Each structure stands twice: as C-alpha cells, then as structure tokens.
Amino acid sequence: MSAEYRSDVEAVDAMAKSFRELRSEIGKVIIGQDDVVKAVIISLFSNGHSLLVGVPGLAKTLLVSTIADVLDLEFKRIQFTPDLMPSDITGSEILDENRHFKFNKGPLFTNILLADEINRTPPKTQAALLEAMQERSVTVAGERHVLSKPFFVLATQNPIEQEGTYPLPEAQLDRFMFNIPLDYPSYQEEVQVVKSTTSNDKYVLKNILTGDQILGFQSLVRKIPIADNVLEYAVSLASKTRPNTTLATQEVNNYISWGAGPRASQYLVLGAKCHAAIHGKYSPDKEDVQAIAYYVLRHRIVKNYKAEAEGITEEQIIKTLF
C-alpha cells in the first residue's frame, strides 16, 4: 500500500474511483466498447498483457493511444511486418563516435506498447517481444537490459486474413492475461462515432493516474484477500477445461483437445480480485471469477476437429463450465 492511503480499504476505494474516472475520460473519445475498456484496465491493474482481436477499423489503435493519454505514461507503437527483425524492437549495439559500443534502445523501452498485428511477424521477432513480456527485460549481445515499470503490452490481431501470417503458438498466447474480442458497434454507437470523427471536435484528455499510482494498484490487487472457496472455484474452472482429467466435463472431453494450464488459474484469481476492487468490493466472489473467465480461458483452450465441424465456439464451451 502506498503512503498516500491510510489503509488498504481506502486504497481499494481510491482504485474504484480511479477506474470510474478513467472510464469516463476514455469515453470522451471511445464510443461504446465499455466491456473492452474495462477488460484492458483490469489487465493493466493486474500487471498482465492483453491481446485485442478484431477486424480492421474497430478503433483498436485509437483505444490504446487514448488509454496511454489518460495515464501519465510513455506510449509507443510497433507495426509488425514480415521483415521486422528482433533488433528492430529490442534495440541494438552501435559504435559511437569514440569507437565504443553503445546500446541504442528500441521501442520496447516504454510503459505501454502497442504491438499492432502481432501475427504478421515471423516467430523470431514474436519471441523477442514475448521474452520482454515475460521477463520484463531484454537481452542484447549478452547484456540484460531491464524495462521501465509499469510495462504493459497490448497486441492486436486481425482474425480474418490468415494469408502471410504467423499465428501465435499456444505457449506464446499463454503469456497474455486476457484475449479481448472487439465487435462491431451498434447502429446508434456507429452514428455517434461517425458524427464525432467527421467533425472538427478535438478532446483534451486529463491525466488520471501516474505510473507510480498504477504500480501501487498492481501491488494492492495482490494483497486483496480471497476466500478459499472462491480460489478453489477459479482453479476448478481452469481444471475443468483439461480433457480426460477427473474434473473435465462431457463437453470438454467431446470438443477440446488441449486445456488451460496453471497460469489460467493465477490470472482468474488476479482478475477476479481486480474486478471486485474496481466495483468497490473488498474481496471477490464467484461472480467476479465468472465475469473475467471468458477473457482468461478463450485463448487457452484448443478445440478439436469435432468442435470445428459442429461450429462450437470457445464461449459456448466456457459457458458450460459455470
């Protein structure tokens, strides 16, 4: 708990208030997408990374840059392409004027990184980003360089075009706390979007939180108590997704070839704690686990051919676990 709050209860209240302020400030620019904004903020407060999946033109990039604007954080964007090299994102050693090697930092050295179309770049470059996400550091020419804190990756992926893409392997998808789908706006929302984007309106956004406050909230989330039965419920949800194990459901055995690992259980607990806190509760219950379960489990279960043939979605399978 940071020095500015007298107790953890006061800190949780401050976190809930900050969340409401963040949401209304982001809402000045981003119309609709409430669930997406909420999920991104939860993963930020939980010190996890997110993968945004949606067709082009749904304001994924605008959403990330708006979030960076309302947080007093440095923001960089990398457009992933097939010819991008690991050194293009991590940085490289260069000879300076005195003939000494000097490390020239790449765009990874920031607080919020937008990895645009992460599936467009070869596995070698994806691996460099994923090392940074996991270790919060990069290794160049045998030297380890620590990234600034907080460090938060938002990667985007276009689910339509598969030509010329390098899908992320399951082990790498597991590095992302949340997989957040973006949908088309409703008719009313689209009318508002078009109105605001085709006029001269410019919004000046206020900074709501500093990096230090975010780090304080990240450690606060871990301190939030959770009842044993809720924790066991979160672990059982993840366990149920593993086919041919004791807790596996009939649907899982029928439609899933690979289930979620222990990291899913950890993220279900952290996400539930954060979900409770931003809604002003001091301890999560089963509803908080369910509220974030889709985001955590969606990219951690692998459907088999039978599920593909019958058109069964990940969401339908996850729903049966409740």
C-alpha positions as CSV (number, residue, x, y, z in Angstrom):
1,M,0.0,0.0,0.0
2,S,1.4,3.4,-0.9
3,A,1.9,6.1,1.7
4,E,-1.0,8.3,0.4
5,Y,-3.6,5.9,1.7
6,R,-4.2,5.2,5.4
7,S,-5.5,1.7,4.9
8,D,-6.0,-0.9,2.3
9,V,-9.7,-0.3,2.4
10,E,-9.1,3.4,1.5
11,A,-6.7,2.3,-1.3
12,V,-9.4,0.0,-2.8
13,D,-11.9,2.8,-2.7
14,A,-9.4,5.1,-4.5
15,M,-8.8,2.3,-7.1
16,A,-12.6,2.1,-7.8
17,K,-12.8,5.9,-8.1
18,S,-9.8,6.0,-10.5
19,F,-11.4,3.3,-12.6
20,R,-14.7,5.3,-12.9
21,E,-12.7,8.4,-13.8
22,L,-10.6,6.5,-16.4
23,R,-13.7,5.1,-18.0
24,S,-15.5,8.4,-18.3
25,E,-12.3,10.1,-19.6
26,I,-11.7,7.4,-22.2
27,G,-15.4,7.5,-23.1
28,K,-14.9,11.1,-24.5
29,V,-13.0,9.6,-27.4
30,I,-14.0,5.9,-27.5
31,I,-17.8,5.4,-28.0
32,G,-19.2,2.1,-26.8
33,Q,-16.7,-0.7,-26.2
34,D,-17.4,-0.5,-22.5
35,D,-16.5,-4.1,-21.8
36,V,-13.3,-3.8,-23.8
37,V,-12.2,-0.7,-21.9
38,K,-13.0,-2.4,-18.6
39,A,-11.1,-5.5,-19.5
40,V,-8.0,-3.5,-20.6
41,I,-8.0,-1.5,-17.4
42,I,-8.4,-4.7,-15.3
43,S,-5.4,-6.3,-17.0
44,L,-3.3,-3.2,-16.6
45,F,-4.1,-3.0,-12.8
46,S,-3.4,-6.8,-12.6
47,N,0.0,-6.3,-14.3
48,G,-1.0,-8.5,-17.2
49,H,-0.8,-8.1,-21.0
50,S,-3.8,-8.2,-23.4
51,L,-4.5,-9.4,-26.9
52,L,-7.2,-7.4,-28.8
53,V,-8.8,-9.4,-31.5
54,G,-11.0,-7.7,-34.1
55,V,-11.4,-6.8,-37.8
56,P,-9.7,-3.6,-39.0
57,G,-11.4,-0.3,-38.3
58,L,-12.7,-1.0,-34.9
59,A,-10.5,1.7,-33.2
60,K,-8.1,-0.8,-31.6
61,T,-5.2,1.6,-32.1
62,L,-7.2,4.6,-31.0
63,L,-8.3,2.8,-27.9
64,V,-4.7,2.0,-26.8
65,S,-3.4,5.5,-27.5
66,T,-6.4,7.0,-25.6
67,I,-5.6,4.8,-22.6
68,A,-2.0,6.0,-22.8
69,D,-3.2,9.6,-22.9
70,V,-5.3,9.4,-19.8
71,L,-2.5,7.6,-17.9
72,D,0.7,9.7,-17.5
73,L,2.7,7.0,-19.3
74,E,5.0,6.8,-22.3
75,F,3.4,5.1,-25.3
76,K,5.0,3.5,-28.4
77,R,3.6,1.6,-31.3
78,I,5.2,-1.1,-33.4
79,Q,3.6,-2.1,-36.7
80,F,4.6,-5.7,-37.1
81,T,5.5,-6.7,-40.6
82,P,7.1,-9.9,-42.1
83,D,10.5,-8.2,-42.4
84,L,10.7,-6.9,-38.8
85,M,13.8,-8.2,-37.0
86,P,14.2,-8.8,-33.3
87,S,16.7,-5.9,-33.1
88,D,14.1,-3.5,-34.6
89,I,12.1,-3.9,-31.4
90,T,14.7,-4.6,-28.7
91,G,17.3,-2.1,-29.9
92,S,20.9,-2.9,-30.9
93,E,24.6,-2.2,-30.1
94,I,26.0,0.6,-32.2
95,L,29.5,2.1,-32.5
96,D,29.6,5.7,-31.1
97,E,32.0,8.4,-32.3
98,N,34.6,7.2,-29.8
99,R,34.6,3.7,-31.3
100,H,32.8,2.3,-28.2
101,F,29.8,0.1,-28.4
102,K,26.7,1.7,-27.1
103,F,23.2,0.2,-26.6
104,N,20.6,2.0,-28.7
105,K,17.2,1.3,-27.1
106,G,14.4,0.1,-29.3
107,P,10.7,0.9,-29.0
108,L,10.2,-1.9,-26.3
109,F,11.6,0.6,-23.8
110,T,8.3,2.3,-22.9
111,N,5.4,1.9,-20.5
112,I,2.6,1.0,-22.9
113,L,3.5,-0.8,-26.1
114,L,1.0,-1.4,-28.9
115,A,2.1,-4.4,-30.9
116,D,0.0,-3.9,-34.0
117,E,-0.9,-7.1,-35.9
118,I,1.5,-9.3,-33.9
119,N,0.6,-12.3,-36.1
120,R,2.2,-10.6,-39.2
121,T,5.8,-11.0,-38.0
122,P,8.0,-14.2,-38.0
123,P,8.3,-16.3,-34.8
124,K,11.8,-15.0,-34.1
125,T,10.6,-11.4,-33.7
126,Q,7.4,-12.6,-31.8
127,A,9.8,-14.5,-29.4
128,A,11.8,-11.3,-28.7
129,L,8.6,-9.5,-27.7
130,L,7.3,-12.4,-25.6
131,E,10.6,-12.6,-23.7
132,A,10.2,-9.0,-22.8
133,M,6.6,-9.6,-21.7
134,Q,7.6,-12.5,-19.5
135,E,10.9,-11.3,-18.1
136,R,10.3,-7.5,-18.2
137,S,13.8,-7.3,-19.6
138,V,15.6,-7.9,-22.9
139,T,19.0,-9.5,-23.6
140,V,21.1,-7.9,-26.4
141,A,24.7,-9.0,-27.1
142,G,24.7,-11.0,-23.9
143,E,23.7,-7.9,-21.8
144,R,20.4,-7.8,-19.9
145,H,18.5,-4.5,-20.0
146,V,15.6,-4.0,-17.6
147,L,12.4,-2.4,-19.0
148,S,10.8,0.5,-17.3
149,K,7.8,0.0,-14.9
150,P,4.9,-0.3,-15.4
151,F,5.3,-2.2,-18.7
152,F,2.2,-3.3,-20.4
153,V,1.8,-4.8,-23.9
154,L,-1.4,-4.5,-25.9
155,A,-1.2,-6.6,-29.0
156,T,-3.7,-6.6,-31.8
157,Q,-4.6,-9.4,-34.2
158,N,-6.9,-9.4,-37.2
159,P,-8.8,-12.7,-37.2
160,I,-9.8,-12.6,-40.9
161,E,-6.7,-12.6,-43.0
162,Q,-4.6,-15.7,-42.4
163,E,-2.5,-15.3,-45.6
164,G,1.0,-14.3,-44.9
165,T,0.5,-14.5,-41.1
166,Y,2.4,-16.4,-38.4
167,P,-0.3,-17.5,-35.8
168,L,1.0,-17.3,-32.2
169,P,1.7,-20.7,-30.8
170,E,-0.3,-21.8,-27.7
171,A,2.7,-21.4,-25.4
172,Q,3.0,-17.8,-26.5
173,L,-0.7,-17.0,-26.3
174,D,-0.5,-18.1,-22.7
175,R,1.7,-15.1,-22.0
176,F,-1.3,-12.8,-22.5
177,M,-3.5,-12.5,-19.4
178,F,-6.6,-11.6,-21.5
179,N,-7.9,-12.2,-25.0
180,I,-10.4,-9.4,-25.7
181,P,-12.6,-9.7,-28.7
182,L,-13.8,-6.4,-30.3
183,D,-17.2,-6.4,-32.1
184,Y,-18.8,-4.0,-34.5
185,P,-20.5,-1.1,-32.8
186,S,-24.3,-0.9,-32.6
187,Y,-26.1,1.3,-35.1
188,Q,-26.6,4.1,-32.5
189,E,-22.9,3.9,-31.5
190,E,-21.8,4.0,-35.1
191,V,-23.9,7.1,-35.7
192,Q,-22.1,8.8,-32.8
193,V,-18.7,7.6,-34.0
194,V,-19.2,9.0,-37.4
195,K,-20.5,12.3,-36.0
196,S,-17.5,12.8,-33.8
197,T,-14.8,11.6,-36.3
198,T,-16.0,13.6,-39.2
199,S,-16.2,17.0,-37.4
200,N,-13.6,19.4,-36.0
201,D,-14.1,18.3,-32.4
202,K,-10.8,17.8,-30.5
203,Y,-10.8,16.4,-27.0
204,V,-8.1,17.3,-24.5
205,L,-7.8,14.4,-22.1
206,K,-6.8,14.7,-18.5
207,N,-4.1,12.5,-16.9
208,I,-5.9,10.4,-14.3
209,L,-3.1,8.2,-13.0
210,T,0.7,8.3,-12.8
211,G,3.0,5.3,-13.3
212,D,3.7,5.1,-9.5
213,Q,0.0,5.0,-8.7
214,I,-0.5,2.2,-11.2
215,L,2.4,0.3,-9.6
216,G,0.7,0.9,-6.2
217,F,-2.6,-0.5,-7.5
218,Q,-0.8,-3.5,-9.0
219,S,0.6,-4.5,-5.6
220,L,-2.7,-3.7,-3.9
221,V,-4.5,-6.2,-6.2
222,R,-2.2,-9.0,-5.0
223,K,-3.0,-8.1,-1.3
224,I,-6.8,-8.3,-1.7
225,P,-8.0,-11.3,0.3
226,I,-9.9,-14.1,-1.4
227,A,-11.9,-16.8,0.3
228,D,-10.7,-20.4,-0.1
229,N,-14.0,-21.5,-1.8
230,V,-13.6,-18.7,-4.4
231,L,-10.0,-19.5,-5.1
232,E,-10.9,-23.2,-5.4
233,Y,-13.7,-22.3,-7.8
234,A,-11.2,-20.4,-10.0
235,V,-8.8,-23.4,-10.0
236,S,-11.6,-25.8,-10.7
237,L,-12.8,-23.7,-13.7
238,A,-9.3,-24.0,-15.3
239,S,-9.0,-27.7,-14.4
240,K,-12.4,-28.5,-16.0
241,T,-11.0,-27.4,-19.4
242,R,-8.5,-30.2,-19.4
243,P,-9.9,-33.2,-21.4
244,N,-9.8,-36.7,-19.8
245,T,-8.9,-35.4,-16.3
246,T,-11.0,-36.0,-13.2
247,L,-12.9,-32.6,-13.3
248,A,-13.3,-32.5,-17.1
249,T,-17.0,-32.1,-18.3
250,Q,-18.6,-34.1,-21.0
251,E,-18.4,-31.1,-23.4
252,V,-14.7,-30.6,-22.7
253,N,-14.0,-34.3,-23.5
254,N,-16.0,-34.1,-26.7
255,Y,-14.8,-30.8,-28.1
256,I,-11.4,-29.9,-26.6
257,S,-8.0,-31.3,-27.4
258,W,-6.0,-29.2,-25.1
259,G,-7.0,-27.3,-21.9
260,A,-5.8,-24.3,-19.9
261,G,-2.6,-24.5,-17.8
262,P,-2.0,-23.3,-14.2
263,R,-1.3,-19.7,-15.5
264,A,-5.0,-19.5,-16.2
265,S,-5.9,-20.2,-12.6
266,Q,-3.5,-17.5,-11.4
267,Y,-5.0,-15.0,-13.9
268,L,-8.5,-16.0,-12.9
269,V,-7.7,-15.2,-9.3
270,L,-5.9,-11.9,-10.0
271,G,-8.5,-10.8,-12.5
272,A,-11.3,-11.6,-10.0
273,K,-9.6,-9.6,-7.3
274,C,-9.2,-6.6,-9.6
275,H,-12.8,-6.9,-10.9
276,A,-14.1,-6.9,-7.3
277,A,-11.9,-3.9,-6.3
278,I,-12.9,-1.6,-9.2
279,H,-16.6,-2.3,-8.3
280,G,-15.9,-1.2,-4.7
281,K,-15.8,-4.7,-3.2
282,Y,-13.0,-5.7,-0.8
283,S,-13.0,-9.4,-1.6
284,P,-14.0,-11.3,-4.8
285,D,-16.8,-13.8,-5.1
286,K,-17.6,-16.4,-7.8
287,E,-19.4,-13.8,-9.9
288,D,-16.1,-11.9,-10.2
289,V,-14.4,-15.0,-11.4
290,Q,-17.1,-15.7,-14.0
291,A,-17.0,-12.0,-15.2
292,I,-13.4,-12.4,-16.4
293,A,-13.4,-16.1,-17.2
294,Y,-14.1,-15.7,-20.9
295,Y,-11.1,-13.3,-21.4
296,V,-8.7,-15.6,-19.5
297,L,-9.8,-19.0,-20.9
298,R,-10.8,-18.1,-24.5
299,H,-7.2,-18.4,-25.9
300,R,-6.1,-21.2,-23.6
301,I,-8.3,-23.9,-24.9
302,V,-7.8,-25.7,-28.2
303,K,-10.8,-27.0,-30.0
304,N,-10.7,-30.4,-31.8
305,Y,-12.0,-31.2,-35.3
306,K,-15.4,-32.2,-34.0
307,A,-15.9,-28.8,-32.4
308,E,-14.8,-27.0,-35.6
309,A,-17.1,-29.2,-37.7
310,E,-20.1,-28.6,-35.5
311,G,-19.4,-24.8,-35.3
312,I,-19.0,-24.9,-31.5
313,T,-17.3,-21.7,-30.2
314,E,-14.9,-21.3,-27.2
315,E,-17.5,-19.2,-25.5
316,Q,-20.1,-21.9,-25.7
317,I,-17.7,-24.4,-24.1
318,I,-16.7,-22.0,-21.3
319,K,-20.3,-21.2,-20.5
320,T,-20.9,-24.9,-19.8
321,L,-18.2,-24.8,-17.2
322,F,-20.2,-22.4,-15.0
